[in-house]
Amino acid sequence: MAPLLPHPEFKLDPNEPIYDPDIHLSLTEPDFLVLLDKFQRVSKAPKIDRSLTSDGDGQLAYTSPFRVLSDEGYRVLCMIIDRDEAYQKNDDIATTHIRDCGYRSKWIQDFNRCPRVLNHLSNITGDVQLLPVAYQLFYSQVNIGIANGLNVTQYHCDSVPYVLLLRASDMSKTIGGDLQMVERESKEAFHLIEQYKGEVPDEYTRKIEYGDVNSCVLMQGSRIAHRVTPIDSCSEPRITVVNSYITSNPSAFDYARYSFYKKEPTAALEYAIHKTWRANGQMLELAIGNHPYPTRHHIVERLTMAINELTQARDLISDSKSDQIGYFDQKNQETYKDRPVDITMM
């Protein structure tokens, strides 16, 4: 796991309960899962030793609702959300959000890094071991939607591999505000989104059900184009809490996008630590992995991988390159193109 970092401005609030998994967790299993392969629905993901895909992405698309927090854990989470309400911000993809909870709350830190939660979610995927992201400002991000005629979040793919989405408000009287995905590979999905100006026909889309208050879904949001539709009416704001995870495989494809949050004061250090972790893991795996003693060619190959990771971090943090994440702006009817860094040209 990446180390916990101090914040240049925020301090941990001492007036909150101590996180206790025996008190604050109530882990249940989803009734079914949907896999990326043809978006087939299964009762459980096949259990295998490593990711089914060569790039380490894993087989899960999304799950049906299940629970992670107990009633008491949910009460504490809502208390923290209420306390941090003054820190609301907006960006181009999500209308209103609260970040940096992982710098203001020790409870949030421990919840995101809890071994029981990590093990439970990893078992649900069937083939991937999950870790919390190195970007501490994303720990339990709070997304807030109101009835304003706009998408709560625009069509996009996430800049982290896996997200746990927890419903933190009563939406029983809400019309709209649905989590909607396009059941196609992401490039084809964005072609459809552009073709239909953001209103993709029902035959291509699927609404992902959250369930009741305090229910969760686990989703590989980096592989699925998705949005939250406009809210037509609601009795209270639509609130979801998002925990973000990466795989423990440092050679898996890296979905992290520095440009998405580079204006945050902690972004440069968090991203540098993330890329350093990947470079270090790629070299260590060569030494301790279950394979024959490496040749010089293998060593040079891994050194090149590690160098590319650090070079990419340097170029992005110094603003000499961009890795802007693509999304469709419903209001302006415009797609902002995905701009990944081409490390093969460095």
Solvent accessible surface area in square Angstrom, and as a share of the most:
residue,aa,sasa,rsa
1,M,99,0.44
2,A,14,0.11
3,P,80,0.50
4,L,70,0.35
5,L,26,0.13
6,P,116,0.73
7,H,14,0.06
8,P,102,0.64
9,E,124,0.56
10,F,31,0.13
11,K,163,0.69
12,L,80,0.40
13,D,36,0.18
14,P,119,0.75
15,N,127,0.65
16,E,26,0.11
17,P,47,0.30
18,I,154,0.78
19,Y,23,0.09
20,D,47,0.24
21,P,36,0.22
22,D,106,0.55
23,I,93,0.47
24,H,6,0.03
25,L,18,0.09
26,S,47,0.30
27,L,61,0.30
28,T,58,0.34
29,E,100,0.45
30,P,12,0.08
31,D,119,0.62
32,F,47,0.20
33,L,4,0.02
34,V,1,0.01
35,L,11,0.05
36,L,31,0.15
37,D,88,0.45
38,K,178,0.75
39,F,38,0.16
40,Q,75,0.33
41,R,164,0.60
42,V,37,0.21
43,S,85,0.55
44,K,135,0.57
45,A,5,0.04
46,P,66,0.42
47,K,125,0.53
48,I,63,0.32
49,D,152,0.79
50,R,192,0.70
51,S,24,0.16
52,L,108,0.54
53,T,50,0.29
54,S,130,0.84
55,D,60,0.31
56,G,5,0.05
57,D,5,0.03
58,G,0,0.00
59,Q,11,0.05
60,L,0,0.00
61,A,0,0.00
62,Y,9,0.04
63,T,1,0.00
64,S,6,0.04
65,P,43,0.27
66,F,8,0.03
67,R,75,0.27
68,V,0,0.00
69,L,0,0.00
70,S,18,0.11
71,D,106,0.55
72,E,61,0.27
73,G,0,0.00
74,Y,36,0.14
75,R,121,0.44
76,V,0,0.00
77,L,2,0.01
78,C,35,0.21
79,M,65,0.29
80,I,2,0.01
81,I,13,0.07
82,D,99,0.51
83,R,75,0.28
84,D,2,0.01
85,E,100,0.45
86,A,96,0.75
87,Y,85,0.32
88,Q,74,0.33
89,K,100,0.42
90,N,107,0.55
91,D,50,0.26
92,D,102,0.53
93,I,13,0.07
94,A,8,0.06
95,T,30,0.18
96,T,27,0.16
97,H,3,0.01
98,I,0,0.00
99,R,16,0.06
100,D,9,0.05
101,C,3,0.02
102,G,0,0.00
103,Y,6,0.02
104,R,11,0.04
105,S,0,0.00
106,K,96,0.41
107,W,1,0.00
108,I,1,0.01
109,Q,9,0.04
110,D,37,0.19
111,F,2,0.01
112,N,1,0.01
113,R,46,0.17
114,C,5,0.03
115,P,101,0.63
116,R,112,0.41
117,V,1,0.00
118,L,8,0.04
119,N,84,0.43
120,H,22,0.10
121,L,0,0.00
122,S,8,0.05
123,N,75,0.38
124,I,9,0.05
125,T,0,0.00
126,G,8,0.08
127,D,10,0.05
128,V,12,0.07
129,Q,91,0.40
130,L,0,0.00
131,L,31,0.15
132,P,4,0.03
133,V,1,0.01
134,A,11,0.09
135,Y,4,0.01
136,Q,4,0.02
137,L,0,0.00
138,F,13,0.05
139,Y,5,0.02
140,S,1,0.01
141,Q,21,0.09
142,V,2,0.01
143,N,20,0.10
144,I,17,0.09
145,G,1,0.01
146,I,94,0.48
147,A,49,0.38
148,N,71,0.36
149,G,58,0.55
150,L,74,0.37
151,N,5,0.02
152,V,3,0.02
153,T,10,0.06
154,Q,22,0.10
155,Y,1,0.00
156,H,19,0.08
157,C,18,0.11
158,D,22,0.11
159,S,12,0.08
160,V,8,0.05
161,P,15,0.09
162,Y,0,0.00
163,V,6,0.03
164,L,3,0.01
165,L,16,0.08
166,L,4,0.02
167,R,37,0.13
168,A,10,0.07
169,S,4,0.03
170,D,64,0.33
171,M,23,0.10
172,S,92,0.59
173,K,150,0.64
174,T,21,0.12
175,I,106,0.54
176,G,21,0.20
177,G,1,0.01
178,D,49,0.26
179,L,5,0.02
180,Q,30,0.13
181,M,0,0.00
182,V,0,0.00
183,E,25,0.11
184,R,79,0.29
185,E,97,0.43
186,S,29,0.19
187,K,167,0.71
188,E,83,0.37
189,A,0,0.00
190,F,35,0.15
191,H,112,0.50
192,L,13,0.07
193,I,0,0.00
194,E,65,0.29
195,Q,102,0.46
196,Y,74,0.28
197,K,117,0.49
198,G,0,0.00
199,E,100,0.45
200,V,10,0.06
201,P,39,0.25
202,D,123,0.64
203,E,137,0.61
204,Y,44,0.17
205,T,18,0.10
206,R,112,0.41
207,K,97,0.41
208,I,5,0.02
209,E,100,0.45
210,Y,10,0.04
211,G,30,0.29
212,D,115,0.60
213,V,57,0.33
214,N,6,0.03
215,S,13,0.08
216,C,0,0.00
217,V,0,0.00
218,L,0,0.00
219,M,0,0.00
220,Q,1,0.00
221,G,0,0.00
222,S,7,0.04
223,R,68,0.25
224,I,0,0.00
225,A,0,0.00
226,H,12,0.05
227,R,11,0.04
228,V,9,0.05
229,T,17,0.10
230,P,39,0.24
231,I,2,0.01
232,D,105,0.54
233,S,48,0.31
234,C,42,0.25
235,S,76,0.49
236,E,70,0.31
237,P,58,0.37
238,R,2,0.01
239,I,32,0.16
240,T,4,0.02
241,V,3,0.02
242,V,17,0.09
243,N,3,0.01
244,S,8,0.05
245,Y,0,0.00
246,I,15,0.08
247,T,12,0.07
248,S,45,0.29
249,N,66,0.34
250,P,16,0.10
251,S,49,0.31
252,A,6,0.05
253,F,105,0.44
254,D,29,0.15
255,Y,31,0.12
256,A,5,0.04
257,R,28,0.10
258,Y,13,0.05
259,S,27,0.18
260,F,59,0.25
261,Y,9,0.04
262,K,82,0.35
263,K,190,0.80
264,E,23,0.10
265,P,91,0.57
266,T,10,0.06
267,A,0,0.00
268,A,39,0.30
269,L,101,0.50
270,E,0,0.00
271,Y,0,0.00
272,A,34,0.26
273,I,36,0.18
274,H,4,0.02
275,K,1,0.00
276,T,71,0.42
277,W,59,0.21
278,R,19,0.07
279,A,6,0.05
280,N,82,0.42
281,G,15,0.14
282,Q,2,0.01
283,M,56,0.25
284,L,88,0.44
285,E,63,0.28
286,L,17,0.08
287,A,81,0.63
288,I,138,0.70
289,G,21,0.20
290,N,161,0.83
291,H,76,0.34
292,P,116,0.73
293,Y,197,0.75
294,P,22,0.14
295,T,73,0.42
296,R,209,0.76
297,H,129,0.58
298,H,81,0.36
299,I,63,0.32
300,V,90,0.52
301,E,84,0.38
302,R,44,0.16
303,L,81,0.40
304,T,67,0.39
305,M,62,0.28
306,A,10,0.07
307,I,105,0.53
308,N,31,0.16
309,E,12,0.06
310,L,85,0.42
311,T,23,0.13
312,Q,23,0.10
313,A,7,0.06
314,R,151,0.55
315,D,15,0.08
316,L,2,0.01
317,I,59,0.30
318,S,71,0.46
319,D,94,0.49
320,S,76,0.49
321,K,90,0.38
322,S,41,0.26
323,D,1,0.01
324,Q,50,0.22
325,I,14,0.07
326,G,8,0.08
327,Y,15,0.06
328,F,5,0.02
329,D,16,0.08
330,Q,36,0.16
331,K,151,0.64
332,N,90,0.46
333,Q,79,0.35
334,E,83,0.37
335,T,25,0.14
336,Y,71,0.27
337,K,122,0.52
338,D,69,0.36
339,R,117,0.43
340,P,80,0.50
341,V,21,0.12
342,D,76,0.40
343,I,57,0.29
344,T,115,0.67
345,M,154,0.69
346,M,79,0.35
